[in-house]
Amino acid sequence: LYGGSIKSDNFNSLASVEEIDGGLVGGASLDCKTFIELYKILMNKKLK
């Protein structure tokens, strides 16, 4: 579990690390557009 700040500019690289099984979204959960952007990054990684 990654406990640092997850943002759209660092999430792509974090989602690629096999040892990371999750993360704390924190402030991104307060902004719908940011949260959806993170979701899209994650789904794009999972589909590959």
mmCIF file of the N, C-alpha and C atoms, coordinates in Angstrom:
data_MODEL
# 
_entry.id   MODEL 
# 
loop_
_atom_site.group_PDB 
_atom_site.id 
_atom_site.type_symbol 
_atom_site.label_atom_id 
_atom_site.label_alt_id 
_atom_site.label_comp_id 
_atom_site.label_asym_id 
_atom_site.label_entity_id 
_atom_site.label_seq_id 
_atom_site.pdbx_PDB_ins_code 
_atom_site.Cartn_x 
_atom_site.Cartn_y 
_atom_site.Cartn_z 
_atom_site.occupancy 
_atom_site.B_iso_or_equiv 
_atom_site.pdbx_formal_charge 
_atom_site.auth_seq_id 
_atom_site.auth_comp_id 
_atom_site.auth_asym_id 
_atom_site.auth_atom_id 
_atom_site.pdbx_PDB_model_num 
ATOM 1   N N  . LEU A 1 1  ? 0.848   -1.172 0.000   1.00 0.00 ? 1  LEU A N  1 
ATOM 2   C CA . LEU A 1 1  ? 0.000   0.000  0.000   1.00 0.00 ? 1  LEU A CA 1 
ATOM 3   C C  . LEU A 1 1  ? 0.895   1.238  0.000   1.00 0.00 ? 1  LEU A C  1 
ATOM 4   N N  . TYR A 1 2  ? 0.700   2.085  -0.993  1.00 0.00 ? 2  TYR A N  1 
ATOM 5   C CA . TYR A 1 2  ? 1.469   3.327  -1.083  1.00 0.00 ? 2  TYR A CA 1 
ATOM 6   C C  . TYR A 1 2  ? 0.771   4.382  -0.234  1.00 0.00 ? 2  TYR A C  1 
ATOM 7   N N  . GLY A 1 3  ? 1.477   4.974  0.694   1.00 0.00 ? 3  GLY A N  1 
ATOM 8   C CA . GLY A 1 3  ? 0.880   5.931  1.616   1.00 0.00 ? 3  GLY A CA 1 
ATOM 9   C C  . GLY A 1 3  ? 1.206   7.378  1.325   1.00 0.00 ? 3  GLY A C  1 
ATOM 10  N N  . GLY A 1 4  ? 1.922   7.636  0.243   1.00 0.00 ? 4  GLY A N  1 
ATOM 11  C CA . GLY A 1 4  ? 2.254   9.012  -0.116  1.00 0.00 ? 4  GLY A CA 1 
ATOM 12  C C  . GLY A 1 4  ? 1.117   9.683  -0.865  1.00 0.00 ? 4  GLY A C  1 
ATOM 13  N N  . SER A 1 5  ? 1.375   10.854 -1.351  1.00 0.00 ? 5  SER A N  1 
ATOM 14  C CA . SER A 1 5  ? 0.375   11.615 -2.088  1.00 0.00 ? 5  SER A CA 1 
ATOM 15  C C  . SER A 1 5  ? 0.227   11.065 -3.501  1.00 0.00 ? 5  SER A C  1 
ATOM 16  N N  . ILE A 1 6  ? -0.984  10.644 -3.835  1.00 0.00 ? 6  ILE A N  1 
ATOM 17  C CA . ILE A 1 6  ? -1.266  10.147 -5.182  1.00 0.00 ? 6  ILE A CA 1 
ATOM 18  C C  . ILE A 1 6  ? -1.909  11.274 -5.975  1.00 0.00 ? 6  ILE A C  1 
ATOM 19  N N  . LYS A 1 7  ? -1.271  11.617 -7.083  1.00 0.00 ? 7  LYS A N  1 
ATOM 20  C CA . LYS A 1 7  ? -1.775  12.656 -7.983  1.00 0.00 ? 7  LYS A CA 1 
ATOM 21  C C  . LYS A 1 7  ? -1.680  12.126 -9.403  1.00 0.00 ? 7  LYS A C  1 
ATOM 22  N N  . SER A 1 8  ? -2.367  12.773 -10.318 1.00 0.00 ? 8  SER A N  1 
ATOM 23  C CA . SER A 1 8  ? -2.371  12.287 -11.699 1.00 0.00 ? 8  SER A CA 1 
ATOM 24  C C  . SER A 1 8  ? -0.980  12.305 -12.320 1.00 0.00 ? 8  SER A C  1 
ATOM 25  N N  . ASP A 1 9  ? -0.100  13.189 -11.859 1.00 0.00 ? 9  ASP A N  1 
ATOM 26  C CA . ASP A 1 9  ? 1.238   13.251 -12.455 1.00 0.00 ? 9  ASP A CA 1 
ATOM 27  C C  . ASP A 1 9  ? 2.188   12.168 -11.938 1.00 0.00 ? 9  ASP A C  1 
ATOM 28  N N  . ASN A 1 10 ? 1.881   11.524 -10.808 1.00 0.00 ? 10 ASN A N  1 
ATOM 29  C CA . ASN A 1 10 ? 2.752   10.447 -10.325 1.00 0.00 ? 10 ASN A CA 1 
ATOM 30  C C  . ASN A 1 10 ? 2.063   9.083  -10.301 1.00 0.00 ? 10 ASN A C  1 
ATOM 31  N N  . PHE A 1 11 ? 0.774   9.054  -10.516 1.00 0.00 ? 11 PHE A N  1 
ATOM 32  C CA . PHE A 1 11 ? 0.022   7.808  -10.387 1.00 0.00 ? 11 PHE A CA 1 
ATOM 33  C C  . PHE A 1 11 ? 0.354   6.807  -11.487 1.00 0.00 ? 11 PHE A C  1 
ATOM 34  N N  . ASN A 1 12 ? 0.630   7.283  -12.670 1.00 0.00 ? 12 ASN A N  1 
ATOM 35  C CA . ASN A 1 12 ? 0.959   6.386  -13.776 1.00 0.00 ? 12 ASN A CA 1 
ATOM 36  C C  . ASN A 1 12 ? 2.179   5.536  -13.443 1.00 0.00 ? 12 ASN A C  1 
ATOM 37  N N  . SER A 1 13 ? 3.213   6.157  -12.917 1.00 0.00 ? 13 SER A N  1 
ATOM 38  C CA . SER A 1 13 ? 4.419   5.398  -12.567 1.00 0.00 ? 13 SER A CA 1 
ATOM 39  C C  . SER A 1 13 ? 4.188   4.531  -11.336 1.00 0.00 ? 13 SER A C  1 
ATOM 40  N N  . LEU A 1 14 ? 3.418   4.999  -10.377 1.00 0.00 ? 14 LEU A N  1 
ATOM 41  C CA . LEU A 1 14 ? 3.140   4.201  -9.177  1.00 0.00 ? 14 LEU A CA 1 
ATOM 42  C C  . LEU A 1 14 ? 2.305   2.969  -9.507  1.00 0.00 ? 14 LEU A C  1 
ATOM 43  N N  . ALA A 1 15 ? 1.369   3.106  -10.429 1.00 0.00 ? 15 ALA A N  1 
ATOM 44  C CA . ALA A 1 15 ? 0.511   1.982  -10.801 1.00 0.00 ? 15 ALA A CA 1 
ATOM 45  C C  . ALA A 1 15 ? 1.294   0.900  -11.533 1.00 0.00 ? 15 ALA A C  1 
ATOM 46  N N  . SER A 1 16 ? 2.475   1.222  -12.005 1.00 0.00 ? 16 SER A N  1 
ATOM 47  C CA . SER A 1 16 ? 3.313   0.252  -12.716 1.00 0.00 ? 16 SER A CA 1 
ATOM 48  C C  . SER A 1 16 ? 4.177   -0.590 -11.781 1.00 0.00 ? 16 SER A C  1 
ATOM 49  N N  . VAL A 1 17 ? 4.265   -0.219 -10.523 1.00 0.00 ? 17 VAL A N  1 
ATOM 50  C CA . VAL A 1 17 ? 5.107   -0.936 -9.563  1.00 0.00 ? 17 VAL A CA 1 
ATOM 51  C C  . VAL A 1 17 ? 4.346   -2.150 -9.039  1.00 0.00 ? 17 VAL A C  1 
ATOM 52  N N  . GLU A 1 18 ? 4.866   -3.349 -9.307  1.00 0.00 ? 18 GLU A N  1 
ATOM 53  C CA . GLU A 1 18 ? 4.175   -4.580 -8.913  1.00 0.00 ? 18 GLU A CA 1 
ATOM 54  C C  . GLU A 1 18 ? 3.976   -4.705 -7.414  1.00 0.00 ? 18 GLU A C  1 
ATOM 55  N N  . GLU A 1 19 ? 4.905   -4.197 -6.624  1.00 0.00 ? 19 GLU A N  1 
ATOM 56  C CA . GLU A 1 19 ? 4.833   -4.326 -5.175  1.00 0.00 ? 19 GLU A CA 1 
ATOM 57  C C  . GLU A 1 19 ? 3.764   -3.432 -4.542  1.00 0.00 ? 19 GLU A C  1 
ATOM 58  N N  . ILE A 1 20 ? 3.234   -2.492 -5.297  1.00 0.00 ? 20 ILE A N  1 
ATOM 59  C CA . ILE A 1 20 ? 2.195   -1.601 -4.774  1.00 0.00 ? 20 ILE A CA 1 
ATOM 60  C C  . ILE A 1 20 ? 0.836   -2.177 -5.165  1.00 0.00 ? 20 ILE A C  1 
ATOM 61  N N  . ASP A 1 21 ? 0.055   -2.544 -4.151  1.00 0.00 ? 21 ASP A N  1 
ATOM 62  C CA . ASP A 1 21 ? -1.265  -3.131 -4.376  1.00 0.00 ? 21 ASP A CA 1 
ATOM 63  C C  . ASP A 1 21 ? -2.403  -2.145 -4.148  1.00 0.00 ? 21 ASP A C  1 
ATOM 64  N N  . GLY A 1 22 ? -2.082  -0.950 -3.735  1.00 0.00 ? 22 GLY A N  1 
ATOM 65  C CA . GLY A 1 22 ? -3.118  0.039  -3.476  1.00 0.00 ? 22 GLY A CA 1 
ATOM 66  C C  . GLY A 1 22 ? -2.498  1.344  -3.037  1.00 0.00 ? 22 GLY A C  1 
ATOM 67  N N  . GLY A 1 23 ? -3.352  2.319  -2.819  1.00 0.00 ? 23 GLY A N  1 
ATOM 68  C CA . GLY A 1 23 ? -2.862  3.618  -2.400  1.00 0.00 ? 23 GLY A CA 1 
ATOM 69  C C  . GLY A 1 23 ? -3.957  4.430  -1.743  1.00 0.00 ? 23 GLY A C  1 
ATOM 70  N N  . LEU A 1 24 ? -3.555  5.467  -1.067  1.00 0.00 ? 24 LEU A N  1 
ATOM 71  C CA . LEU A 1 24 ? -4.482  6.367  -0.395  1.00 0.00 ? 24 LEU A CA 1 
ATOM 72  C C  . LEU A 1 24 ? -4.704  7.581  -1.287  1.00 0.00 ? 24 LEU A C  1 
ATOM 73  N N  . VAL A 1 25 ? -5.910  7.714  -1.772  1.00 0.00 ? 25 VAL A N  1 
ATOM 74  C CA . VAL A 1 25 ? -6.209  8.786  -2.722  1.00 0.00 ? 25 VAL A CA 1 
ATOM 75  C C  . VAL A 1 25 ? -6.210  10.144 -2.034  1.00 0.00 ? 25 VAL A C  1 
ATOM 76  N N  . GLY A 1 26 ? -6.722  10.238 -0.836  1.00 0.00 ? 26 GLY A N  1 
ATOM 77  C CA . GLY A 1 26 ? -6.708  11.487 -0.067  1.00 0.00 ? 26 GLY A CA 1 
ATOM 78  C C  . GLY A 1 26 ? -7.416  12.632 -0.752  1.00 0.00 ? 26 GLY A C  1 
ATOM 79  N N  . GLY A 1 27 ? -6.694  13.740 -0.950  1.00 0.00 ? 27 GLY A N  1 
ATOM 80  C CA . GLY A 1 27 ? -7.274  14.959 -1.494  1.00 0.00 ? 27 GLY A CA 1 
ATOM 81  C C  . GLY A 1 27 ? -7.875  14.812 -2.879  1.00 0.00 ? 27 GLY A C  1 
ATOM 82  N N  . ALA A 1 28 ? -7.376  13.866 -3.665  1.00 0.00 ? 28 ALA A N  1 
ATOM 83  C CA . ALA A 1 28 ? -7.924  13.655 -5.012  1.00 0.00 ? 28 ALA A CA 1 
ATOM 84  C C  . ALA A 1 28 ? -9.379  13.195 -4.954  1.00 0.00 ? 28 ALA A C  1 
ATOM 85  N N  . SER A 1 29 ? -9.784  12.604 -3.843  1.00 0.00 ? 29 SER A N  1 
ATOM 86  C CA . SER A 1 29 ? -11.168 12.144 -3.715  1.00 0.00 ? 29 SER A CA 1 
ATOM 87  C C  . SER A 1 29 ? -12.139 13.309 -3.558  1.00 0.00 ? 29 SER A C  1 
ATOM 88  N N  . LEU A 1 30 ? -11.634 14.481 -3.251  1.00 0.00 ? 30 LEU A N  1 
ATOM 89  C CA . LEU A 1 30 ? -12.484 15.654 -3.080  1.00 0.00 ? 30 LEU A CA 1 
ATOM 90  C C  . LEU A 1 30 ? -12.786 16.356 -4.396  1.00 0.00 ? 30 LEU A C  1 
ATOM 91  N N  . ASP A 1 31 ? -12.032 16.044 -5.432  1.00 0.00 ? 31 ASP A N  1 
ATOM 92  C CA . ASP A 1 31 ? -12.224 16.655 -6.746  1.00 0.00 ? 31 ASP A CA 1 
ATOM 93  C C  . ASP A 1 31 ? -12.609 15.559 -7.732  1.00 0.00 ? 31 ASP A C  1 
ATOM 94  N N  . CYS A 1 32 ? -13.838 15.591 -8.184  1.00 0.00 ? 32 CYS A N  1 
ATOM 95  C CA . CYS A 1 32 ? -14.373 14.532 -9.042  1.00 0.00 ? 32 CYS A CA 1 
ATOM 96  C C  . CYS A 1 32 ? -13.540 14.339 -10.306 1.00 0.00 ? 32 CYS A C  1 
ATOM 97  N N  . LYS A 1 33 ? -13.136 15.404 -10.957 1.00 0.00 ? 33 LYS A N  1 
ATOM 98  C CA . LYS A 1 33 ? -12.355 15.292 -12.195 1.00 0.00 ? 33 LYS A CA 1 
ATOM 99  C C  . LYS A 1 33 ? -11.015 14.610 -11.946 1.00 0.00 ? 33 LYS A C  1 
ATOM 100 N N  . THR A 1 34 ? -10.365 14.966 -10.850 1.00 0.00 ? 34 THR A N  1 
ATOM 101 C CA . THR A 1 34 ? -9.078  14.357 -10.513 1.00 0.00 ? 34 THR A CA 1 
ATOM 102 C C  . THR A 1 34 ? -9.251  12.882 -10.187 1.00 0.00 ? 34 THR A C  1 
ATOM 103 N N  . PHE A 1 35 ? -10.281 12.550 -9.424  1.00 0.00 ? 35 PHE A N  1 
ATOM 104 C CA . PHE A 1 35 ? -10.531 11.159 -9.057  1.00 0.00 ? 35 PHE A CA 1 
ATOM 105 C C  . PHE A 1 35 ? -10.812 10.311 -10.297 1.00 0.00 ? 35 PHE A C  1 
ATOM 106 N N  . ILE A 1 36 ? -11.611 10.825 -11.213 1.00 0.00 ? 36 ILE A N  1 
ATOM 107 C CA . ILE A 1 36 ? -11.919 10.101 -12.451 1.00 0.00 ? 36 ILE A CA 1 
ATOM 108 C C  . ILE A 1 36 ? -10.663 9.938  -13.298 1.00 0.00 ? 36 ILE A C  1 
ATOM 109 N N  . GLU A 1 37 ? -9.808  10.940 -13.325 1.00 0.00 ? 37 GLU A N  1 
ATOM 110 C CA . GLU A 1 37 ? -8.545  10.845 -14.063 1.00 0.00 ? 37 GLU A CA 1 
ATOM 111 C C  . GLU A 1 37 ? -7.674  9.718  -13.497 1.00 0.00 ? 37 GLU A C  1 
ATOM 112 N N  . LEU A 1 38 ? -7.597  9.621  -12.171 1.00 0.00 ? 38 LEU A N  1 
ATOM 113 C CA . LEU A 1 38 ? -6.843  8.533  -11.537 1.00 0.00 ? 38 LEU A CA 1 
ATOM 114 C C  . LEU A 1 38 ? -7.457  7.178  -11.875 1.00 0.00 ? 38 LEU A C  1 
ATOM 115 N N  . TYR A 1 39 ? -8.768  7.111  -11.859 1.00 0.00 ? 39 TYR A N  1 
ATOM 116 C CA . TYR A 1 39 ? -9.470  5.875  -12.201 1.00 0.00 ? 39 TYR A CA 1 
ATOM 117 C C  . TYR A 1 39 ? -9.154  5.446  -13.636 1.00 0.00 ? 39 TYR A C  1 
ATOM 118 N N  . LYS A 1 40 ? -9.163  6.383  -14.555 1.00 0.00 ? 40 LYS A N  1 
ATOM 119 C CA . LYS A 1 40 ? -8.864  6.071  -15.955 1.00 0.00 ? 40 LYS A CA 1 
ATOM 120 C C  . LYS A 1 40 ? -7.434  5.578  -16.118 1.00 0.00 ? 40 LYS A C  1 
ATOM 121 N N  . ILE A 1 41 ? -6.491  6.184  -15.404 1.00 0.00 ? 41 ILE A N  1 
ATOM 122 C CA . ILE A 1 41 ? -5.095  5.729  -15.457 1.00 0.00 ? 41 ILE A CA 1 
ATOM 123 C C  . ILE A 1 41 ? -5.007  4.292  -14.972 1.00 0.00 ? 41 ILE A C  1 
ATOM 124 N N  . LEU A 1 42 ? -5.661  3.992  -13.855 1.00 0.00 ? 42 LEU A N  1 
ATOM 125 C CA . LEU A 1 42 ? -5.626  2.642  -13.292 1.00 0.00 ? 42 LEU A CA 1 
ATOM 126 C C  . LEU A 1 42 ? -6.265  1.630  -14.234 1.00 0.00 ? 42 LEU A C  1 
ATOM 127 N N  . MET A 1 43 ? -7.411  1.961  -14.795 1.00 0.00 ? 43 MET A N  1 
ATOM 128 C CA . MET A 1 43 ? -8.090  1.023  -15.694 1.00 0.00 ? 43 MET A CA 1 
ATOM 129 C C  . MET A 1 43 ? -7.267  0.791  -16.955 1.00 0.00 ? 43 MET A C  1 
ATOM 130 N N  . ASN A 1 44 ? -6.595  1.816  -17.446 1.00 0.00 ? 44 ASN A N  1 
ATOM 131 C CA . ASN A 1 44 ? -5.738  1.668  -18.616 1.00 0.00 ? 44 ASN A CA 1 
ATOM 132 C C  . ASN A 1 44 ? -4.594  0.702  -18.317 1.00 0.00 ? 44 ASN A C  1 
ATOM 133 N N  . LYS A 1 45 ? -4.034  0.773  -17.116 1.00 0.00 ? 45 LYS A N  1 
ATOM 134 C CA . LYS A 1 45 ? -2.958  -0.145 -16.712 1.00 0.00 ? 45 LYS A CA 1 
ATOM 135 C C  . LYS A 1 45 ? -3.476  -1.572 -16.588 1.00 0.00 ? 45 LYS A C  1 
ATOM 136 N N  . LYS A 1 46 ? -4.670  -1.742 -16.031 1.00 0.00 ? 46 LYS A N  1 
ATOM 137 C CA . LYS A 1 46 ? -5.228  -3.078 -15.807 1.00 0.00 ? 46 LYS A CA 1 
ATOM 138 C C  . LYS A 1 46 ? -5.584  -3.766 -17.123 1.00 0.00 ? 46 LYS A C  1 
ATOM 139 N N  . LEU A 1 47 ? -5.984  -2.989 -18.131 1.00 0.00 ? 47 LEU A N  1 
ATOM 140 C CA . LEU A 1 47 ? -6.412  -3.565 -19.405 1.00 0.00 ? 47 LEU A CA 1 
ATOM 141 C C  . LEU A 1 47 ? -5.247  -3.995 -20.275 1.00 0.00 ? 47 LEU A C  1 
ATOM 142 N N  . LYS A 1 48 ? -4.042  -3.541 -19.955 1.00 0.00 ? 48 LYS A N  1 
ATOM 143 C CA . LYS A 1 48 ? -2.867  -3.890 -20.766 1.00 0.00 ? 48 LYS A CA 1 
ATOM 144 C C  . LYS A 1 48 ? -2.290  -5.208 -20.347 1.00 0.00 ? 48 LYS A C  1 
# 
